[in-house]
Structures are given as C-alpha cells and as structure tokens.
Amino acid sequence: MTKLYNEFFDELERVLIPAAIMAFLYMLTSWAWSMSLDLSQLPKDNFLERLKEILEEKKVIIILNLFFSFLINLYALMGLWYCLLKKGKSSFSDFLKGGRTLFFNGFFPYLLLNIYDGILFISLVFYYGISNYKLIYYLLAFTLIIVSLWIGVRISIWPGFAASGKKFISPLYKSFIFTRGKAYMLFWILIFPYFFFSNIGKSVTWKFLVYSFMIFNSAILPVAIEIVRYMVFSRVAIARSGE
C-alpha cells in the first residue's frame, strides 16, 4: 500500500502543472453545467412534463455545454496523458502539445463513451420518473450499473493507447484485450482515489466537505483517477508489450 501511495505522488509531482490545468478545466466545465442546468428539483407528480419544459427552455445552453465540455475535457485528457507517457517532468507547453497532437486519437473513443453514458443516464432518469414498480427499477439499475462497471473497467485504460498512437475505436479494443485477467489491478481504478479522499475527509469538517464537494468531484478526483489509470496502464500494457 505504501509503495502505491508513493508511486501515485511521484507521478503526480512529475505532471503537476498539466494535472493542475486539467483539474481547473474540468472544474470550469462542471461549474458551467451546475450554473445553467439543475435537474435536482424536478417534481414527481409531473416529472416528464417538467423535464420536457426544461429541455425545451434550455436546449441552446445544453447543446453549447455539451459541445464545449466535450472539446475542453478531451483536450485536457489527452494533454495530461501525453505528459504521463513522456519521460521526466512536464510543462505547460507539453500539455498544450499533447492536447493538440493527440486530440483526434481520442476523439472517437471519448465520443462513444459520452454517448453511452448519456443514454444510460437518460434511461435511468426517465424510467425512474415514470415507473410505479420501484423494485423493478432498482433491479434494472443495479444490473446496468454492474454491467457498466465491468465494461468500463475493461476499457478503462484506453487513453493510454490513444496517447500511444492508436486511432478511431482501436484504443477501446486494445484496452479490452489487454485487460483480460487483470481485474485485481483494474480494481484500483475504482477504489484507490475514493479510499484516498475518504482518508482526507476524516481530518476535516463536514461543512468543508459540503462546500468542497464540487472541487473534489469535478476536478481533483478525475485527475487522481487518470494517474491511477496510468499506473495500471504501465503495468498492463507497457509491461505486456515488452514480453
């Protein structure tokens, strides 16, 4: 455990500037969504009607948010991964170069994953709003979550393959193939960042956590997950390619 923590912070120190930029950009796009669209107060009695009203009223804002969030987040992701695969410490110019040169390598995988996540989210929200059979809903949601986690874990190191030169949907395919039999490593992608931040949470007040939730969830956690992805990628892909 100590060795993994040390490795995590060594990698973070090596890409500290790109990681900070990515965290800022992710937080910026998350803030834009939070300020322009809030679905948390939808009433249960006229759920679908109110949802349609919101989507109609703010369709331009939603389209703009989807477009710019996609471009900005993908650029930041590829910029960080370029720096992760680069030897030695990385700078601001390395981040810009990575985002620029690798953007289209990650375009299709990132687009497919966003479409899948969007369909899954909308399906669950829609079904929850119209279903009178909560047991069926919860069973369906549980099944979809388990299947999604399994698929997500198998294709989770796709940014490494995209940053290594693979294009179109090849990064997803390569990740799925290379991660066969590596579930014990991939588990770290899901559990390590949350375990890390839960330990931080024990040393601060609840009020601090409440007001800092967006920062952790939208900025720091995504960066931590990408570094852990790289740690797994270096063991699964780089090591196996050298066999």
Disulfide bonds with the S-S distance in Angstrom:
none
